[in-house]
């Protein structure tokens, strides 16, 4: 095997590792985010075991559909909900049996509006079962985001994570090409996070930027931290020469910081509609807050 062939194999292996790391971290982000459906298994009052899945995100203008497996005759299913966060009285909506499911809908809300809800399964002479047990699911409505904006945003952010992981691996091994990888990460973060990200945010919740210093949205804030860190690292690397140990350590520090940031679930402390303001006559677009 020639040295160049060996180098290509090593590089290919590092790209596979980087892609695998992206899949792991992206999956973690999706599973832990507050808009990912709530899931679980439970036992209905009649002893039937059911697997349930409750939505926590929907497009404004559409009534969110809530459905749980039909536990059978004799069990009543009720959707219990109210606006969130408020002290409203809970509304109760009977769930209708249809094609093996019990179904009901939550009323739509303006973008950033939230509702909290649970499903109650009841049968005479038996204890009522709540899904999810011990609390409520919180669902947030968002404005519709065109696929022409959303798809490139998601793709660029995934690619930024792949290239960033590949840059970390290159920094740990040394060798040429580190500067190009770092700048590729910066460019992808700039496109996906600093350009398309705010456009997605504008469509979804009415504002281009809701992170620091304008608000408390952790997703926007951590995107800014990632972009700034990688920009500093890229600027510190010298062109056309191997990076010194110190500069490689800087890239490694930024890279490990990136992985730490990706452990923060997506959409935390994001846009929320303040119902006390809308109830007082403020337009929904002017009543969106962050950091809650």
N, C-alpha and C positions, 0 to 999 in steps of 0.2 A: 504494500500500500504506500503510495507516494505521500509526502508531507502535505501537499495541497488537498489530496483526497481525505487524509485524516482530519485536516482542519475543517473541511466541509462537513464531515460526519459529526465532529464535535459541535460545530455551529448548529447543525440541524437538531442535534440532541438538546441543545440549550433552548432552541426555539420551542421544541415540544414541551420542555419543562416550564417555560414561560407561559405557553398556552394553557397548560394544565393548572398552573397557579391562577391564571385569570378565571378559568371555569370555577375553581374552588371559591375564590373571593367573590365573584359575581353571584354565584349561587347563595353564598352566605348573605350577601346584601339583599337579595330577593326574599330569602326565607325569613329574615329578621326584621324587615321593614314593616312599619305600621299599616301599610296598605295591602300587605300580602294576606290572602284569605286566612281566616281562623279555621283550624281543622281539629278534629278529635273523634273519639268514639264514645258512645254512651249507651245506656240501657233504658229503654222507654218504660213507663209504669207497668206495662203488660209483660215485661221481661224480654222484649225483642231488642236485640243489639243493633244499633245503627251507627254508621259512619257519617259524620256531618261536616259540612264545609260552608262557612258564612263569609260573604263578600265584605271587603272593607274599603272598596274604592268603586266609584261609578262616575260616569260623565253627567254633568249638570244638564238638565232637560230630559233626562231619562230616569224613570223610577227604578230604583235598584230592586232586582228580583232576589228574594230569599226563598230557598227551598231546602227541605230536609226530607230524607226518606220516610215514606208513609209507614208508621209502625203498625198499622192495621186498625180494624174497626174497634170502637169503644174508647179510643184515645183522641182527645181533643188537642189540636195544635193551635197556639196563639202567638202572633208576633207582637212583642211588647217593645215600644220605642218612644224616644223623645229627642228633641234637639240637644246638641252637645256643644259646649258645656252650659247647661241651663238647669234651673230648678223646676222646669215644666213638669206637669203631671204626665205620667206615662200613658200613652194611647195603646189600646189593645185591638188588634186586627185578627179576626179568625182566619186561619189558613185553610185553603180549599184543597181537597184531594184531587189529584190529576196525574194520571199515568204513573202511579207508584210513588208520587211525591206529595208533600203538603207544601203549598205555595202561597206567598203573599208578597206585597210590594211596599217598599218604603217610599214616602213622598220625596220628590226631587227637591233639591236645595240649590241656592246660587253657588257659584264656584267658591271653594274653600269652606262651604257649609258642611257641618258634620251632624250625624245622628248617632246615638248609642242605642243598642237594641239587643234583645235576646229572644229565644224561642222557648215557650213553655209547653211541655207535654203533660197533660193531665188526664186522669181516669178516676172515677168515683171509687173511693175506698183505698186509693194508693197515693203515695207521695208524689207531688209534682216534680218533674225533671226539667231543669233549665239548661239550655244550650246557648253559649258556653257555660259550664258550671262555675259558680262563684263570681260572676261579673257580667259585664256587657261587652259586646263587640262594638267598636267605633268605626263608622264608615264615613269617608270624606268624599264629597263631590268635587269634580274638577271640570274646567272648561275643555272642550274638544281640541286636541292638538293634531294638526295635519300630519299625515304619515311622511310627507316630504320634508318635514322638520324633525319629527321624532326619530325616524329611522336613522338618518345620518348622525344625529346626536348620540344615540345609543351605540351605533357602530364605532364612532370616533372614540367614545369613552372606553369601550371594550378594547379597541386597538391600543389606546394609550396605556391601558393596564398591561396588555401583552408586551408591548415594547418597553414599558417601564420595568417589568420583571426581567426581561432580557437584558436590560441595561444593568440591573443589579447583579445578575450573573456574570456579565462581562467585567464589571468593576471588581468582583471578587477574584477573577482569574487574571486580570491584566490583559495586555495586548491591545492592538490597534482597533479602531472602530468605536471606541467608547463615546467620543464626542458626537459622532453622527447619531448614535442611538439616543443620547441624551437630548439632542435637539429635535429628533423625531418625536420623542415623548412630549416635549414642550409644544411642538406644533399641533399634535393631536389633542392635547389638553386645551390649547387655545381655541381650536376649532370646536371641539365637543363641549367643553365646559364653560369657556369664557365668551363664545359667540352664540352657538346654538342653544346652550343651556339656558341663558336668559330669554331667548325667544320662546323656548318651550315653557318656561315659567310664566311669561307674559300671556300666552294662550291659555294656560291652565288656571292661573290665579290672578291675572290682571296686572302683574308688576314684573319688570325685567330682572330686578335684583332684590332679594329679601334677606340676604346674609349680611355679615359685618361689612361696613359699619352702619348699614341702613336698617338692619333687622336681626332677628335671632335665628334665622333658618340655618340649621347645621349643614344641610347639603350644599347650599351656596357657599357657606363659609369654608367648609373643608375643600371645596373645589378651588377656591382662591388660595388656600394654604398649599395644596398640591402644585398648582401652577407656579406660584412664587418660589417654592422650594426647588422645583426642577429647573426653573429659569436661572436661579442662582448657581446651581450645579453646572448647567450647560455653559454659562458665561465663564465659569472658573476653569474649564478645560481648555488646554492649548491645542491649536489646530495642527494636524498632520504629524503629531508625535505621540508616543505612549504617555498616558496620564501618569503623573507622579503618584507615589503612595498616598501623599496627603490629599490630592484631588480625588483619587479613587475612594479614599475614606469618606470624603464629603459626599460623593455620589452614593456610596453605601448608606450613609446616614440618612440622606434624603429618601432613598429607596425603602429603607426600613420604616421611616416615618410614613411613607406612602401606604405600606401594608398596614401599619397601625391605624391610619385614617380609614382604610377600607373595613376595619373592624367596627367602625361606627355605623349602625344601621342606616339605610337610606330613608330620607323623608322625615327624620326626627325634627321636632320643634319647627315644623313648616307652617304654611299659611293656614289660618283658622278664621272663620267668620265670627265676629263678635256680635252675638244676637242682642246684647243689651243696647248696642248702637243702632242696629236695624229696627228694633222695637221702638226706639226713640225717634225714628224717622230718617236716620242716615241711610244713604243708598248702600247696597251690599258691596259695590266696588270700592267704597270709601271706608268700609268697616272690616277690612281684612287685616289681621294682626299676625305676628309670628312669635316664635319662642315659647309656645304653649304645648 
